[in-house]
């Protein structure tokens, strides 16, 4: 008991010191939350009346814009949720280690391509195919029955740390024969770089230290991967269109949450059936919507198919265009199947998925793969045995699994795209009707409202966002990466002039809200960057002006509102899904976005904002 009280005091002390350090900047900081799946301690909650007014709205100057274009994409009525983060961790299945709500694009997954996103249906009423996604909020009745402190020992309890990187080999376009040797050498180098990073993590006694993570592991690895991927792109570009591999640069350090060789993830304290972090691996596989015993509230599975890209080898110049077209088509076929699963929840009997989704998908893949083999065979030896890659399956509670049909896959190893030995470990799959994993437990609360707004700039007209622009706001790992990019998001209705980095307790008649402001300044060139941030900037907090070299675009704000009972708030029983080492840290709140608006819709947004109107 004494130890627990000490831990709680440590948490409060860290939070207090952090708040003193940055309150002058308008935002207090909760540096650490409880670790290893324990509920966030009571000190992570604050009454909104105790939060000072800290929201600054710059005055719109002459030449500035004040219009607002609102988009209605619903509140995730389809129940599209997963632990993927297609923006920050493309190609890494369940890479978030926590569950996201997705609205807008209905096919998006870790394996999505720009082409498959554009081919998707959407939940947005105006046809916007963009994807908007954020960590879910849960109610956990067991919250605050125990209190856990922060520290290296608690991080270690979550499991051995490991670095994971996006797949490269199976996200490449067709590799020309002339580039094959250079590409293979650099794929091997990527594996070597990842292994070296993981070896260094294993030797460090405090892998949760932000300085170590950023300066000794992820920073150097990022620089090496930038150079290696650039060499590959240049080699391919000498004989074919040069690919943009920027989104595949950034790697992540994970603590625990492994798939445990196909077993269900262990349970954590605060989770039903778990108390001390030792789990029961004998859980039965969950049922999916459309399967016997499944319901519309169960997890939505994802279609996974064997790699095709990785099986093609070098492609003759004459076949490059044909092979690339069909690789894109494979991606779209997978996206269509994933979308069908989302929109057909609860339909059909036990054979619905096989007969209506997987069977037709196999037939399409057989024809598409055959076209590629024939195209290659006209000018080189025809690949043999590719038909074995046509059948697909649903990913289930077994971690890893196969990846998407265009070949954004590595056979279930989530490797970095080299030789399947780069060091990546499969991550746990959300399990059960509440999609629980790695300490994120309890009933998911769907937002009562999700308001999406594109807003103006106080000093200048806005220019159109480029299609497929990717961006993020907040930081999912302020503990292990430091709080530089983290943002306060929590407030209550009627108190929108103040934002807290703690969970809020609202007065009667007021609702819990999260306000996610995205950066509104773009570098004018890139749709993504190596760390998914450098191509974007926030406008000056006081003036609203963009930094030199950046231009104003419609600034995206997403506000989610929750109906949380007063007693749940007062008892501290709601919490945010988070990485294990954050453990429900409210300051780890974040939001990701991929722009798939049509050019016509984006032009309407820009005109509305620049005209100073309110549109929808």
C-alpha positions in Angstrom: 0.0 0.0 0.0 2.8 2.4 0.9 4.4 1.8 -2.5 1.2 2.7 -4.4 0.7 5.9 -2.4 4.3 6.9 -3.2 3.7 6.2 -6.9 0.7 8.4 -6.9 2.6 11.2 -5.3 5.3 10.8 -7.9 2.8 11.2 -10.7 1.4 14.4 -9.1 4.8 15.8 -8.6 5.9 15.2 -12.2 2.6 16.7 -13.5 3.0 19.7 -11.2 6.6 20.4 -12.2 5.7 20.0 -15.8 2.8 22.4 -15.5 5.0 25.1 -13.9 7.5 24.7 -16.7 5.1 25.4 -19.6 2.0 27.1 -18.3 3.3 30.4 -19.5 3.0 29.1 -23.0 -0.7 28.6 -22.5 -0.7 24.8 -22.0 0.1 22.7 -18.9 1.7 19.3 -19.4 1.0 15.9 -17.9 4.4 14.4 -18.5 3.6 10.8 -17.6 0.6 8.6 -16.9 0.4 5.3 -15.2 2.1 2.4 -16.8 1.5 -1.2 -17.9 -2.2 -1.1 -18.4 -3.2 0.4 -15.0 -6.0 3.0 -15.2 -4.8 6.6 -15.2 -4.6 7.9 -11.6 -7.0 10.5 -10.2 -4.5 13.2 -10.6 -5.0 12.9 -14.4 -8.5 14.5 -14.0 -9.4 18.2 -13.5 -12.6 20.1 -13.1 -12.9 22.4 -16.2 -13.6 25.4 -14.0 -10.1 25.1 -12.6 -8.5 25.4 -16.0 -7.7 29.0 -17.0 -8.7 30.5 -20.3 -5.9 29.7 -22.6 -7.3 29.6 -26.1 -6.0 32.4 -28.3 -8.0 33.3 -31.4 -5.8 35.7 -33.5 -7.7 38.7 -34.9 -8.4 38.4 -38.6 -6.4 41.1 -40.4 -7.0 42.7 -43.7 -6.3 40.1 -46.3 -7.1 37.3 -43.9 -9.9 34.8 -44.1 -12.6 33.8 -41.6 -14.8 31.4 -43.5 -15.6 27.9 -42.3 -16.5 24.8 -44.4 -18.2 22.1 -42.3 -18.2 18.4 -43.3 -20.6 15.8 -41.9 -18.9 12.4 -41.9 -21.0 10.9 -39.0 -19.8 9.5 -35.7 -18.6 6.1 -36.9 -22.0 4.6 -37.0 -20.5 1.7 -39.1 -18.2 0.9 -36.2 -15.0 1.1 -38.4 -12.3 0.7 -35.8 -8.8 -0.8 -35.8 -5.3 -0.5 -34.3 -3.8 0.6 -37.6 -2.3 4.0 -38.2 -2.1 4.4 -42.0 -0.6 7.9 -41.7 2.1 7.4 -39.1 2.8 3.7 -39.6 1.9 2.6 -43.1 2.2 -1.1 -43.7 2.5 -2.0 -40.0 -0.5 -4.0 -38.9 -1.9 -2.9 -35.5 0.9 -0.4 -35.3 -0.9 2.0 -33.0 -1.2 -0.6 -30.2 -4.5 1.1 -29.4 -7.8 1.5 -31.2 -8.9 4.3 -33.5 -12.3 5.5 -34.6 -12.4 6.1 -38.3 -14.8 8.3 -40.2 -14.8 9.2 -43.9 -12.9 6.7 -46.0 -14.4 3.2 -45.5 -11.6 1.1 -46.9 -8.5 2.6 -45.2 -6.1 0.2 -43.4 -2.4 0.0 -42.7 -2.0 -1.3 -46.3 -3.9 1.4 -48.1 -2.4 3.2 -51.1 -3.4 6.6 -52.5 -5.1 4.9 -55.4 -7.1 2.6 -53.1 -8.2 5.5 -50.9 -9.5 7.4 -53.9 -11.5 4.3 -55.0 -13.2 4.0 -51.7 -16.7 4.8 -50.5 -17.1 7.3 -47.6 -19.3 8.1 -44.6 -19.2 11.8 -45.5 -22.4 13.2 -46.8 -20.7 15.5 -49.3 -18.7 12.7 -50.9 -15.4 13.6 -49.1 -13.3 10.4 -49.2 -10.7 11.7 -46.7 -9.9 9.7 -43.7 -10.2 11.2 -40.2 -9.2 9.0 -37.2 -8.5 9.4 -33.5 -8.1 7.2 -30.4 -11.3 5.9 -28.9 -12.5 6.8 -25.5 -13.6 4.0 -23.1 -15.5 3.7 -19.9 -13.6 1.4 -17.4 -15.6 0.8 -14.2 -12.4 -0.6 -12.6 -10.5 2.7 -13.1 -8.7 4.0 -10.0 -9.2 0.8 -8.0 -5.4 0.8 -8.0 -2.9 3.5 -8.7 0.3 3.0 -10.6 3.3 5.3 -10.8 5.7 6.1 -13.6 9.2 4.9 -14.2 11.5 2.6 -16.2 10.5 -0.5 -14.2 6.9 0.0 -15.2 7.8 0.5 -18.8 9.8 -2.7 -18.8 6.8 -4.6 -17.4 4.9 -3.9 -20.6 7.4 -6.1 -22.5 10.7 -6.0 -24.2 11.1 -2.9 -26.4 11.6 -3.3 -30.1 11.9 -1.1 -33.1 9.4 -1.6 -36.0 9.6 0.0 -39.4 7.1 0.2 -42.3 7.4 -2.5 -45.0 9.4 -1.4 -48.0 10.0 -4.4 -50.2 6.3 -5.1 -50.7 5.3 -1.5 -51.1 7.6 -0.9 -54.1 6.3 -0.6 -57.7 7.6 -3.0 -60.3 11.4 -3.1 -60.1 13.1 -2.8 -63.5 15.8 -5.4 -64.3 18.4 -2.6 -64.4 17.6 -1.6 -60.9 17.1 -5.0 -59.3 20.7 -5.4 -58.0 20.8 -1.9 -56.4 17.3 -2.3 -54.9 18.2 -5.7 -53.4 21.4 -4.4 -51.9 19.6 -1.5 -50.2 16.8 -3.8 -49.0 19.5 -5.8 -47.2 20.9 -2.6 -45.8 17.5 -1.7 -44.4 17.4 -5.0 -42.6 20.9 -4.4 -41.2 20.0 -0.9 -40.0 16.9 -2.2 -38.2 18.8 -5.0 -36.6 21.5 -2.6 -35.4 18.8 -0.4 -33.9 17.1 -3.3 -32.0 20.5 -4.5 -30.8 21.2 -1.1 -29.4 17.8 -0.9 -27.7 18.4 -4.3 -26.1 21.7 -3.2 -24.6 20.2 0.0 -23.0 19.1 -0.1 -19.4 16.5 2.7 -19.8 15.0 2.5 -23.3 12.1 4.7 -22.2 14.2 7.8 -21.9 13.1 10.3 -24.6 16.7 11.5 -25.3 17.8 8.0 -25.9 14.8 7.1 -28.1 15.1 10.2 -30.2 18.8 10.9 -30.4 20.3 7.4 -30.2 17.7 5.2 -31.9 15.0 6.8 -34.1 16.8 9.9 -35.2 19.9 8.1 -36.6 17.8 5.3 -38.0 15.6 7.9 -39.8 18.6 9.5 -41.4 20.0 6.2 -42.6 16.6 5.1 -44.1 16.1 8.4 -45.8 19.4 7.9 -47.7 18.8 4.2 -48.4 15.2 4.7 -49.7 16.4 7.6 -51.8 19.0 5.4 -53.5 16.3 2.8 -54.2 13.9 5.4 -55.7 16.7 6.9 -57.9 17.6 3.4 -59.2 14.0 2.6 -60.1 13.6 6.1 -61.6 16.3 5.5 -64.2 14.1 3.1 -66.0 10.6 3.7 -64.7 8.6 6.3 -62.9 10.4 7.3 -59.7 8.5 6.2 -56.6 7.9 8.5 -53.6 9.0 6.4 -50.6 8.9 9.2 -48.0 6.1 7.7 -46.0 8.1 4.6 -45.3 11.0 6.3 -43.5 9.8 6.7 -40.0 10.2 3.8 -37.5 8.7 3.4 -34.0 9.8 2.0 -30.7 7.2 -0.3 -29.2 7.0 -1.5 -25.6 5.3 -4.9 -25.4 2.0 -5.7 -27.2 3.6 -8.5 -29.2 1.4 -11.1 -30.8 2.9 -13.8 -28.5 3.2 -16.2 -31.4 -0.4 -16.2 -32.2 -1.8 -16.2 -28.7 -4.2 -13.6 -27.3 -2.4 -10.7 -25.7 -1.9 -10.9 -22.0 -4.2 -9.0 -19.7 -3.3 -6.1 -17.5 -4.5 -4.8 -14.2 -7.8 -3.0 -14.6 -8.8 -5.5 -17.3 -11.4 -8.2 -16.6 -9.6 -11.4 -15.7 -6.3 -9.7 -15.1 -4.7 -8.2 -12.1 -0.9 -8.3 -12.2 -0.2 -8.3 -15.9 -0.1 -12.1 -16.2 -2.6 -13.0 -18.8 -4.8 -15.9 -19.8 -3.7 -17.0 -23.3 -6.6 -19.4 -23.6 -9.2 -16.9 -24.9 -11.4 -18.2 -27.6 -11.2 -16.4 -31.0 -13.7 -13.6 -31.3 -16.6 -13.7 -33.7 -16.8 -11.2 -36.5 -19.9 -9.5 -37.9 -21.5 -11.7 -40.5 -20.2 -14.9 -38.7 -22.2 -17.2 -36.4 -22.3 -15.7 -33.0 -21.1 -12.4 -34.2 -22.9 -9.1 -34.0 -22.8 -5.7 -35.4 -20.8 -4.5 -32.3 -18.0 -7.0 -32.8 -14.7 -6.2 -34.4 -14.5 -5.6 -38.1 -11.9 -7.9 -39.6 -9.5 -7.1 -42.3 -8.8 -9.0 -45.5 -5.2 -10.1 -45.8 -3.7 -11.6 -48.9 -0.2 -13.0 -49.8 2.4 -10.7 -51.2 2.5 -10.4 -55.0 5.1 -7.6 -55.3 7.7 -9.6 -53.5 7.2 -12.6 -55.7 7.6 -10.9 -59.1 11.3 -10.3 -59.1 12.9 -8.1 -61.7 10.5 -6.9 -64.4 11.5 -6.2 -68.0 11.1 -2.6 -69.2 8.4 -3.6 -71.7 6.2 -4.9 -68.9 6.7 -2.2 -66.2 3.6 -0.2 -67.1 1.3 -3.3 -67.3 2.6 -4.7 -64.0 2.2 -1.4 -62.2 -1.3 -1.0 -63.4 -2.2 -4.5 -62.1 -0.5 -4.0 -58.8 -2.6 -0.9 -58.3 -5.7 -3.0 -59.3 -4.8 -5.6 -56.6 -4.7 -2.8 -54.0 -8.0 -1.6 -55.1 -9.5 -5.1 -55.0 -8.4 -5.5 -51.4 -9.7 -2.1 -50.4 -13.1 -2.9 -52.0 -13.3 -6.1 -50.0 -12.4 -4.4 -46.7 -15.0 -1.7 -47.4 -17.6 -4.4 -48.1 -16.9 -6.0 -44.7 -17.5 -2.6 -43.0 -20.7 -1.8 -44.8 -22.2 -5.4 -44.6 -21.9 -5.8 -40.9 -24.5 -8.2 -39.6 -25.5 -9.5 -43.0 -25.6 -13.1 -44.2 -25.0 -16.4 -42.6 -21.9 -18.4 -41.8 -20.7 -18.5 -45.4 -21.4 -14.9 -46.3 -17.8 -13.7 -46.1 -16.5 -16.6 -48.1 -19.2 -16.5 -50.8 -19.7 -12.7 -51.1 -16.3 -11.4 -50.4 -13.3 -13.8 -50.3 -14.5 -16.0 -53.2 -15.1 -13.1 -55.7 -11.8 -11.5 -54.5 -9.9 -14.7 -55.3 -11.4 -14.8 -58.8 -10.4 -11.2 -59.5 -6.9 -11.8 -58.2 -6.4 -14.9 -60.3 -7.1 -12.9 -63.4 -5.0 -9.9 -62.4 -2.0 -11.9 -61.3 -2.2 -13.9 -64.6 -2.1 -10.7 -66.6 1.1 -9.7 -64.8 2.8 -13.1 -65.4 1.9 -13.0 -69.1 3.3 -9.4 -69.5 6.6 -10.4 -67.9 6.7 -13.6 -69.9 6.7 -11.8 -73.2 10.2 -10.5 -72.6 11.6 -12.7 -69.8 11.0 -16.0 -68.1 7.3 -16.2 -67.1 6.9 -16.3 -63.3 5.6 -19.7 -62.1 3.3 -20.6 -59.3 1.8 -17.1 -58.7 -1.7 -18.6 -58.6 -0.9 -19.7 -55.0 -1.0 -16.0 -54.1 -4.7 -15.5 -55.1 -6.6 -16.8 -52.0 -7.0 -14.4 -49.2 -8.3 -14.7 -45.6 -9.6 -12.6 -42.8 -7.2 -11.6 -40.1 -8.2 -12.8 -36.7 -6.9 -12.9 -33.2 -3.6 -14.5 -34.5 -1.1 -11.6 -34.7 0.7 -10.8 -37.9 -1.0 -12.5 -40.8 -0.7 -11.7 -44.4 -0.9 -8.3 -45.9 -2.6 -6.7 -48.8 -2.9 -8.2 -52.2 -0.9 -5.7 -54.2 2.0 -7.0 -52.2 2.1 -4.5 -49.3 2.9 -7.6 -47.3 5.7 -9.5 -45.8 4.1 -12.8 -44.9 3.1 -11.8 -41.5 6.4 -10.6 -40.1 5.8 -6.9 -40.5 9.4 -6.6 -41.4 11.0 -3.5 -42.9 10.8 -4.9 -46.4 14.2 -6.5 -46.7 14.9 -10.1 -46.0 12.3 -10.9 -43.4 14.9 -10.8 -40.7 15.1 -7.1 -39.9 13.9 -7.5 -36.4 10.2 -6.5 -36.4 7.9 -8.3 -34.1 4.2 -8.9 -34.8 1.9 -6.8 -32.7 -1.2 -7.9 -30.8 -4.6 -7.8 -32.5 -7.6 -6.1 -30.7 -9.7 -8.9 -29.2 -13.3 -9.3 -28.2 -16.4 -7.1 -28.6 -14.7 -4.2 -27.0 -11.5 -4.5 -29.1 -9.3 -4.7 -26.0 -5.5 -4.9 -26.2 -2.4 -4.0 -24.3 -4.2 -2.5 -21.3 -6.8 -0.6 -23.3 -9.9 -2.1 -21.8 -13.5 -1.2 -21.2 -16.6 -0.3 -23.3 -15.8 2.0 -26.3 -17.9 5.2 -26.3 -18.9 6.4 -29.7 -18.9 10.2 -30.0 -22.3 11.9 -29.8 -21.0 14.4 -32.4 -17.9 14.7 -34.6 -17.7 18.2 -36.1 -15.2 18.5 -39.0 -14.3 22.1 -40.0 -12.0 23.6 -42.6 -11.1 27.1 -41.4 -9.4 30.3 -42.6 -6.1 32.0 -41.8 -6.0 35.3 -39.9 -3.4 36.9 -42.2 -3.8 35.5 -45.7 -6.0 33.7 -48.2 -5.8 30.0 -48.2 -4.7 27.8 -51.0 -5.9 24.3 -51.8 -4.6 21.3 -50.0 -2.9 18.8 -52.4 -4.7 15.5 -52.8 -3.3 12.8 -50.5 -1.8 15.3 -48.1 -1.1 13.4 -44.8 -0.8 15.1 -41.5 -1.1 14.5 -37.8 -1.7 16.7 -34.7 -0.6 15.9 -31.1 1.7 13.1 -30.2 0.8 9.6 -29.2 4.0 9.2 -27.2 4.8 12.3 -25.1 6.4 10.1 -22.4 8.9 8.1 -24.5 9.4 10.8 -27.2 9.0 13.9 -25.1 6.1 16.4 -25.1 7.3 18.8 -27.8 4.5 17.9 -30.3 1.8 17.1 -27.7 -1.2 19.3 -27.5 -3.9 20.0 -24.9 -7.3 18.9 -26.4 -9.7 18.3 -23.5 -12.5 20.7 -22.7 -16.3 20.9 -21.9 -19.1 22.4 -23.9 -19.5 26.0 -22.9 -15.9 26.2 -21.9 -14.3 26.1 -25.3 -12.1 29.1 -24.4 -9.9 26.7 -22.4 -8.1 23.4 -23.2 -6.6 21.0 -20.7 -4.0 18.3 -21.0 -5.9 16.4 -18.4 -9.2 14.6 -18.5 -11.9 17.0 -17.7 -14.8 16.8 -15.3 -17.7 18.9 -16.6 -20.5 20.7 -14.7 -24.1 19.6 -15.1 -25.4 20.2 -18.6 -21.9 20.3 -20.1 -20.4 17.6 -22.2 -16.8 16.3 -22.5 -15.2 17.5 -25.7 -11.9 16.9 -27.6 -10.7 19.7 -29.9 -8.0 18.6 -32.4 -6.5 21.5 -34.4 -4.3 20.5 -37.3 -1.4 22.6 -38.6 -2.6 25.1 -41.2 0.6 25.9 -43.0 2.0 23.7 -45.8 5.5 23.7 -47.4 3.9 23.9 -50.8 5.6 20.8 -52.2 5.3 17.6 -50.2 2.3 15.5 -49.2 4.3 13.8 -46.5 7.7 13.9 -44.8 10.1 11.5 -43.2 8.7 12.2 -39.7 5.2 13.0 -41.0 5.5 16.5 -39.6 8.2 18.6 -41.3 6.0 19.4 -44.4 3.5 21.1 -42.1 3.7 23.9 -39.5 1.3 25.5 -37.1 0.5 29.2 -37.6 1.9 31.7 -35.1 -0.3 31.4 -32.0 -0.6 35.2 -31.5 -0.8 36.5 -35.1 -2.0 33.5 -37.1 0.7 34.0 -39.7 2.4 31.0 -41.4 6.2 30.7 -41.0 8.4 31.8 -43.9 8.4 29.3 -46.7 5.0 27.9 -45.8 1.6 28.8 -47.2 -1.8 28.8 -45.6 -4.2 26.0 -46.4 -7.7 25.4 -45.0 -6.9 24.7 -41.3 -8.6 21.5 -40.2 -10.3 21.3 -36.8 -12.1 18.2 -35.6 -14.2 18.4 -32.4 -15.6 15.3 -30.9 -18.3 15.4 -28.2 -19.1 12.6 -25.7 -22.1 11.8 -23.5 -20.3 10.6 -20.4 -22.4 10.3 -17.2 -21.5 12.7 -14.4 -20.5 9.9 -12.0 -18.2 8.4 -14.6 -16.4 11.7 -14.9 -16.3 12.3 -11.2 -14.9 8.8 -10.4 -12.3 9.1 -13.2 -13.7 6.1 -15.1 -13.2 7.3 -18.6 -9.9 7.1 -20.4 -8.2 7.4 -23.8 -6.7 4.4 -25.7 -3.0 4.8 -25.7 0.4 3.0 -26.2 1.4 0.8 -23.3 4.0 3.2 -22.0 1.5 6.1 -22.0 -1.2 4.1 -20.3 -4.1 6.4 -20.9 -2.1 9.6 -20.6 -4.6 12.3 -21.6 -1.7 14.3 -23.1 -1.1 11.6 -25.6 -4.3 12.5 -27.4 -3.8 12.9 -31.2 -5.6 12.8 -34.5 -4.5 11.8 -38.1 -5.8 12.8 -41.5 -5.4 11.9 -45.1 -6.9 14.3 -47.7 -8.8 12.5 -50.4 -11.2 15.4 -51.2 -11.8 15.7 -55.0 -10.3 18.7 -56.7 -13.8 20.1 -57.1 -14.6 19.7 -53.4 -11.3 21.3 -52.3 -12.0 24.2 -54.6 -15.4 24.7 -53.0 -13.7 24.6 -49.5 -11.1 27.2 -50.5 -13.7 29.5 -52.1 -16.0 29.3 -49.0 -13.1 30.0 -46.6 -11.7 32.8 -48.6 -15.1 34.4 -49.1 -15.6 34.5 -45.3 -18.8 32.4 -45.5 -20.1 29.5 -43.4 -20.7 26.5 -45.7 -21.4 22.8 -45.6 
